[in-house]
């Protein structure tokens, strides 16, 4: 099937599917009832590049809070529902742009239909979410254990349930913390449905392990043309999820935004604190998100620095007490070590000025 051929779904002011740009999502880790904290976190996520945000709705207070939160944010808001169908209805009544449910855990068919009817009245998309950790016992028994085949069968059965109730404004997510099981599940479901797919490795872990697992899993899936919106699930500040998602998409050539920073791994020739310099350069580069397709090189020595930085738009290479400013592989001038970042910023400002004219 591939993302070019999935149907388009409108989520607030964001379109996914049908070849639309892959949308980046995250989820607040605040209490939704704490309206001020939730709005503050969403503003930080918006600034980082989040395009769809999800909040948990475990209580009626949280459902009602959606109305106030919506007034203060610019991106679509998704209500995450588990167990209580009334929360789904209340969230939609209070302005949720989309809801995420697992029909298997919100009650009998009458309760599911009540949710579907409310969504139909308001034309609100529903994300049908199935995780390997919540796979039904009968499917575990059928396949002998939790499998990709079981995850896909569960998801498609739930989709059919909703379709049979007369609704098809749907997004599907099939997730697992087992990276290769998740990959296989997406390969299996591709071609069996034209609904857009929300892709992620669930419960991926901490910033370190979660990024590695998400990069591997999402990289394989997205590179096959599968996936219309993504979330990198990390245990930590959700802003880090946005940074990671943007880098994954840019590395795969699926998004051209911001600056790519490359740096050498250091060796015995390194005469400066390259680790600190590279981190500082990467932090500074994030301020120039408006720059498209720009590569910055941060090198540790003046011996190989110019050559290694040849493919970069601008680079710096450190030495003892001084370094080099490099543009397109050509040495522009020597710069005192403590002025390297300042010189790099000046070059980026020049590039930003050129791109804006």
N, C-alpha and C positions, 0 to 999 in steps of 0.2 A: 504494500500500500504506500508507505512513505508519507512524510508530512505534507508533501505537495498535494496529495489527494484526499487528505482528511477534510471533513466538513468544517466550515467556519462557525465558531461560537463566540458570541459577544458577551463579555463579562464587564459590565460597567462601560468604561471608555477604552477598554482593551480588547482586541480581537486575537483569538488564538485559532490555529488550524488553517487548513487551506493554503499553506505556504506562507502564512504570516510570520513575522520575526518571532523566534522562540522567546516567550515571555519568561522573565525571572521572577520567582516567587520566594516568599519567606513566611514565617509564622511568628507572631509575637510570643514572647515568654513572660509577659506581664499578666497580671490578673485583669481580665477584660472589664471587670467591675470597677477597677481603678482607672477611670476614664483619662485622667491627666497623664498618668504614666504610660498608658497605652498610646495615646496620641503622640506623646513625646517620642516614644520609640518608633512609631510609624514615620514620623518626620525624619528621624535619623536614617531609617531604611529608604525612604523616598530619595533623600540626598545621596545615598550610596548607589542608587540605581534600581531599587526594587520596583516592580511594575504591577504586582498583585500581592496583597497581604491577607493573611488568614489569622483569625482570632478564635480562641476556644469559647464555646457557649455552653457551659455546664449548668447554668442557673438562669432563672428568669431575669434577674438583675443584669446579668451579662447580655442577655438578648435585648433588653431595653437600652443598655448602654450603647448599642450599635448606632442608634439614631444620632446621639451626640457625637460619637466618634466620626461618623460619616461626614458630618458638617465641617470637620476640621482637617480632612485629608483629601488628597487629590487622586489617589489610586484606588482601584476596585477593592472591596472588602469581602472576604469569604468567611462564612460562619462554619466552624468545625463542630459537627454534632455527633454525639454518641449516646445511645440508650433511650433518650427521651424525645419522642417525636414532637412534643409540644414546643421544645426549644427551637426546632427547625422552623416551625410555623411562625413563632414569635420573632425569630431572627429575620425572616423574610418580611414580616409586617413592619419591622423597624428599619428596613432599608438595605439588608444584605444584598450584595450584587450576585452572590452565588452561595450555595451551601454545599458542604461536603458531608455525605452520609455513607454508612454501610447499611443497606436495607436489612441485612441479617441481624443487626443488633438494636433496631429501634421499634420492634414490636410486630404485631400481626399485620395481615394484609390491609385491614381497615385503617390502621395507623399509618402505614406506608402510603396508602391512597390519599389520606388527608394531607400528607406532606406534598405528594405529587400534585394534587388539585390546587394547593396554594401556589406552588411553583408555576403551574400552568396558567393560572389567573394573572400572574405577574410576569410571566415569561422569564423566570429566573433559572439560570443553568444549574444543574446538579452534577456534582462530581461523585461518581460511584467509586468509592475507595475500598480496595481489598488488600490486606497485608498478609504475609505468610504466617504471622503470629496469630491471626484470627481465622485461619482456614477451618471450614466446617469438618466435624468428625467423620462424616460419611465420605468426604473426599480424601481425607487422610487414610481411611480404611481402604478406599478404592485403589489408591496408588501406593499404599504401604507406608507412606510417610508424607511430609510436606514436600510438594514438588512444584515445578514451574507449570506443569500440565494442570495440576489441581488449582493453582492460583488463577490461571486463565479460565478454566471451566467455571469457577466460582464467580468471577467477574462477569463473564458473558451471561450466566444464568440470572444475575441480578439486573443486568441491563435489559434482558428480555422481560423480566418482571415489570420493570418500569415502562418499557415499550408497550406491554400488554395493557397497561393502565392509561395508554394514550399519550405518552410523553417521550420526546426524543431530543430535548435540548440538554445533551449530556456530555460529560467529559469522563474519561476512565483513568483510574490509576491502579496499577498493580505493583506493589512494592515488597521488597524483602531486604533483610539485613545481610543475606547471603548474596554477594555481588554477582556471581556467575548464575545463580538461580534467577536473579532478577533480570539479567541479560537474556537468558533463555526464554523467560516468560514474555518479554517484549518481542523477541523474535517470533514466538509462537502466535501471539495475538495480532501481530502485523499482518494485514491481509484478511483477517477475520472480521474486522470492523472498520468503519470509516469515521468513528468518533475520534476527536483529538485525544492525545495521550498526555497525561501529566506524569513526568518521569522523575524518579529519585531513588536513592538507596536509603531506605528507612533505617532509623536508629544507627546511623553510620559510625557515630562515636565522637571523640574529642576533635579539636582543631587539627591535630596531627593525623591520627588514624582515619578520622572521618573524611578529611580532604583526599587522602590517598584512595580510600575505597570509592568515594564519589567520583573522583577523576577517572579511575579505571572503568567503573560501571557506566557512568554517563558517557564517557568517551566512546566506549564500544557501541552503546545503543544509539547515540546521536550520530555517530559516523556512518551508521547504516541507513540514515535518513528517517529514523524513528524518533518521535517525540516532538510535542508542540509547545510545552511549557515545562520548566524544571524547577525543582527545589533541591538545594544541597542541604541536607539535614546534619547540623553540627551541634554538639553539646557546648554551648557558649553563647557569646553575643551574636544575635542573628545578623548583624551587619557583616560579620565574617562570611556568612552564607552568600551574601550578595557579591562580595569581592571574589569569592571562589567561583561562583556561577559565571560571572563575567569573564574570568580568566579561562575557564573551561571552554566557553563558547568562542572566545577569541582564538584560543590555541587550535581549535578545530576549524577555524575559518568561517564560523557561523555568525560572527558578530565583529564589526570593526568599530571599536570604541576605546578611547583612552590610550594610554602609552604602554607599550611593552618594554619592560626593563629586563635586560640580560646582563649577567655578571659572571665573571670567571670564578671557579671554585676555590681559588687561592692555592699557592704553592710556596716553596722555599724562597722564590724570588720576590714575594710580596713584601713591600717595604712600608706599607701603611695599614691602618685598621680597615681593611676592605669590607669586612662583615658589617661594621657600623656604617661605613660610607654607602654601601649598597642598600641597606635598610633605610637610611635617610633619603637616598635618592628615590627609592620606591614610594616612600611616604609623600615626598614632594611631588612626584609624578602624578599621584592621585588627584592633586589639585588641578591638573590639566586634562580632565576627562573630556573636554571639548575637542582635543586633538584626536584626529582619526588616523590610524595606521602608522603612527610614529614609533620608532624603535630607539631606545636609549641604551647605551652600553656603559657599564661600569667595570673597569679593568684594574687589575692589581699591580701592574708593572708597566714601565715605559718601553720595555723590550718588545713584547708581542702585542701590547695594547692597541696601537694603531691598526695593525693587521687584523686582529680579532674584531675590532670595532668597525671594519670596513663597510659592513652591510647595515650599520646603524645610521640613523639620521644625525645623531649627535652622541658623543661619548666623552668620558673622562677616564684618564689612566693615571694612577698614582705612582709617585717616586719618593725619594728621600727629600722631604722638605718642600717638594714641588711636584706638580703633575702636568699633564697635557690636556688641552681641550681639543677635541677631534670632531670634525664635521665630514660625514661621508667618507671616512677613512683618511682624510687629510688633516695633518696637524695644523691647527689654527694658531695656537700660541702656548707658551708655558704659563702656568698659573701656580701661585703659592698654594701649598697643600690645604691650608685653612680656607682658601677661596674657591676650591673646586666646586662645591655645591652652589655657591653664588654664581659662578660662571655658567654652570649648567642651567640654573634657573633663567639666566638672561637669554640663553639660546632658546629655551623653550618658550619664553615670552615672544621672541622673534618669530618662531614657528607658528605660535597661536595667532599672531598678528597677520601673518601671511595667509593662514587658512581662513581667516574671517573676512578677507578682502576678496 
